[in-house]
Amino acid sequence: MLFRNLGVPELILILVIAILIFGPGRIGRIGSELGKGIRGFKEGIETDENKEDDDERPAKESESTSE
C-alpha cells in the first residue's frame, strides 16, 4: 500500500507544509468546504436509495395507500 509507512512525524511535516503553502485561514475553509461536499454527497446517495426503494414498490401497494 502506498501510505503504509506514514507515521505521526510525516503527518506533522505534511501539515506544516500545507500551512506554509495555503495559510491557516485557507486550510480551515478548505476543510469546511470538503466537509460540506462529503455531506452533500452522502445526502444525495441516501436520496437516490430512497427513490429506488419507492420505485420498487408494487403498484397495488401504492394504490391502496392512496385511498
N, C-alpha and C positions, 0 to 999 in steps of 0.2 A: 504494500500500500504506500501511497505517496507521502502521507503525513504521519507515518508510524513513529518516527523518532522525534516528533515535535514536542518539546517539553516546555516548562514554565519559562526558563530564560529566553528561549526562542520566541515565545508568545509576547513577552515583555519587549523584546527588541522590535518585533513587528509593530506593536502598539506605539512605541516611541517614534518609529519611522513614519507611521501613519499620522501621528500628531504633528510631526515636523512638516509633513507634506500638506495636510489639509487644515491643520489648526484645530484646537479643542472645540470651538463652536460648531464648525462644519462637521466634525465627527459625530456630534450629538444629533444634528439634523439628518445626517446620512442614516444613523441608526434608527431614528424616528420614522423616516420615510421607508426604510426597509421593513420595519415592524408593521406599518400600515399596509404595505404591499402584500406581506405574508398573510395578514389578517383578511384582506380583501380576497386573496386567492382561496383561502380556506372557506370563506363565506360563499364564494362562487361555486366551489366544489359541493358544499352542502346543499345549496340551492338546486344544482343540477341533479344531485342524488334524490332530493325530494320530488323534483319534477318527474324523474324516471319512475319513481315509486307510484306517483299518481297516474302516469300513463299506463302502467301495467295492471291497474285495477280492471276487473271485468265490467262490461257496460251495464249489466243488471245491478251490480252493487252500487254504482254511481247513480243509476236511475232511482233506486229505492231510497237513497238518502235524500234525494231532492223533493220527495213527497211530504 
